[in-house]
């Protein structure tokens, strides 16, 4: 009976790691292109980039990169792993802001990715806060 109780926790722990890595990989890609690519090249892919200050685009890239670090590093090193679900909550807030930004601009059709990331971040926050927290060293 005890093994049955631990099995879902192990599966959940693994699923959370998979989601953390997928979300972090997506965020690091977004950070990379926002921080490295020229604005004109980005604007060809995301028109909104050419319509806001470049500094704001770079700032969102930094925020994306910090989210990546928060999702992976504390849990991986088991140093302050409680920062991982906090990072997930911050990513959820970021995605709500991004969705609101696009809706206000009449771009509601492009918020699907933001909504998926918000759901993934919510799963990580719930799982790492409540069901499968990672203990500190």
Helices and strands as residue ranges (DSSP letters): H 2-36, H 39-45, G 47-51, H 54-77, H 82-104, G 108-110, H 112-126, I 127-131
